[in-house]
Amino acid sequence: MYQELLRDEQLLAFLLGCDRDLAEKARDGGCGRCEGKLHRADYDRKPRGGPPGTEQGPAIRFSFCCAVDGCRARLTPPSLRFLGRHVYFAAVMVLVQAMRHGASPARVGELQRLLGVSARTLRRWRRWWQSTFAASRFWKVARAHLSRPVPASGLPNDLMDCFSGDARSRLIALLRFLSPITGGSASSELAP
C-alpha cells in the first residue's frame, strides 16, 4: 500500500500544487517584519526518493525576500514536499518510517534498494521521529489536538493513523499537519 505511494508521480505533482498555493498565500501576506512587498527568491533543492523514473534533479523550494531596503527579510513558506532541511522528500521520510515500523530485515533491505536509503539514514530518521520531533515544542502542542494519544515509539505510523481516508489521503493530511515546521524560521519551533 505505502510502496505504491512512493511510486506515485501524481502525488508529487499534487504536493507541488499545494506548495504553490501555500507560497502564494505567504506572498500575499507580505513581509512579517515590515509589511513590505515580497519578491521571489526561490532556490533549487535536490531531493532524493522520488518515484523511480522521475528526474532526481533540482526541485524548486519556494521562497521570498522582502523588497524594502534595510529589511530584506527572507520568508520560506510551509511545504508539503520538504520536511525542513532534510534531503529526502517529506512523503518518503514518513512512508519509509511507517513501513519500517515492525518491518523484517528483508523489508528494510527492499526499502534500501528501492530508494537508495542507507541503513544509517534509516536509523537517523528513526531517531529524528522518536527523539527530536517527539521532544519538539510543536509536537508537545500539536498532539493535544489529536483524537487519541500517539506514543513517540509509534511515530510516524501511529500519527498517520489518526487521520481518516485511504493511505494517500492520510499521508496528505499528515503532511499538512507537519507543514508549520517545514518553512524558514518556523522550523526553529522544532527545537526542544
N, C-alpha and C positions, 0 to 999 in steps of 0.2 A: 504494500500500500504506500509506504513512505518512499520506497525506491522509485515508484512511478512519478512522484512529485519531484524528485531530484532530476528526473529526465524531462520534465515538462517545460518546454520552451515558452509556452503561452503564459505560464506562471511568472516567469521573469519579465515578460512583456507587460503583464498586468501590474507587477510591482513597480516597474519603471513608470507607468502611467500614474500610479499612486504617488510616487516620489515627485513627479512633475506637479501634481495638484498641491502637494504639501509645500513645494518650493514657491509656487505662485501665491499661495496663501501667506507665506512668510514674507515674500517680496511686497505684497500689498500692505502689510503691516508697517513697513518702513523700519528705519533703524531704531533699535530698542534703547539706544543711548541718547540720541539727539533728535529722533524722529525724521531724519533726513531721508532722501531718496536712496534706494539701494540699486547698485549696478551689479550685473552678472560677474561672478568671479569663480566660475565652475573650474573643477580640476579633474584630471584623469585618475582613476583608480584602476588597478589591475587585479580584479577579484578572481579568486580561484573557486572551483567547484561548480561551475555552471553545467548545464546539461551537456552530455557528450555530443561532439559535433559542432557545438557553438564556439565561436571565436573566443579565446581566452585573453583577448587584448584589452585595451583601455575601455573603461566604462565611466561615464560622466558622473561625478558626485556634484550635485547642485549646491551652489554656494553663492553668497553675495557679499558685497563690500560697500560700506557707506560712501556716498559721493561727496559728503561735506569735508572740506579741508580741515585738518586738525582732529577729526573723528576717525574716519576710515575704519570703523569697527567692522569686523567680519561676522557674518551670520551664516551658519551652516544649518539648514533646517533639518527636522527629523527625516528619517528614511526608513522604508520597509525593506530595502535591498541590502543595506550595510548596517552592521552592528558595531558602531564606533569605529575604531581603527583596525579592527580585525581584518585579515586579508581575505578570508573566505566570505562568500555571500551569507547573510544572516540566516536565510532559509536552510542552508547547508549546516550551519552550526546548530540549529535547532533540530533538524531532522536526523542528522547523524547521531547526535546525543540521544535523541528519543529512540532511535533504532538500536543503539548500543546498550541501552538500559536492559540489562539481563541477557545480552547477546552472547552467543557462544564465540570462542576464539575464531572459528571458521567464518562466522558472520562479520566479525571485526576485520578479518583478512579480506573479505569480499568488499567491504566499505573502503578499505585502503586501496584496493586495486581499482575500484570504480571511480574514486575521486582523487587518488594520489595523495591521500592524507596519511602522514606517518603516525605510528603508534604514539610517539612522543606528543604530537599535536593533539591527538585524541585525549591523551591524559591531561594535557594543558587545558583543553576545553572543559573537561570534566571538573577540574579544579576551579576554573573560572565560574562555571554554573554553581557549584556547590559551596564555594568559598567567597570569591569576590562578589559575584552577583547576589548570593544569599545574604551577605553582610552589608549590602548597599542600603543607603537611605531610601532609594527608590523602591526596592523590594520590601523594606520594612513598612512603608506606607501603602504601597500598591496591593500587597497580599491581603490587607484588611478589606479590600473591595471584592474579594473572590467569594464564590458561593461555598467553598469548602477549603479546609487547610491544605497547604501544599508543603510537605517537608523538603528541606534542602536536598536530601538524598534522592528525591524524585524529580528534580529539575533536569531538563525542561519538560520531560514527558508528562508528568502529572499536571503541570501548569497548562499544557496544551489540551489536556482532557477537561479542563474547566470550561472550555468554550464548546459551543454546540455546532452541529453540522457534520459534513463529511471531513475527511482529513485535510483537503485543500482549504476549506472554509475555516477550520480550526487553526491551521497554520497562519493564514492571513490575519485572523483575529489576534493570534499571539504576537505576530509582528507589529500590528497596530498597538497592542498593549505595551510592547517594548519600545515603541518609537520615541517616547520622551527622552530616552537615554542614548539615542543614536546620533544626535547632532551637536556640533560645536561645544559651547560651554555647558550645555545641558548634560553632556557626558560626565562632567565633574560630579554630578549627583550620584554617579555610580560609586564614587569613592566612599568607603565606610567612614 
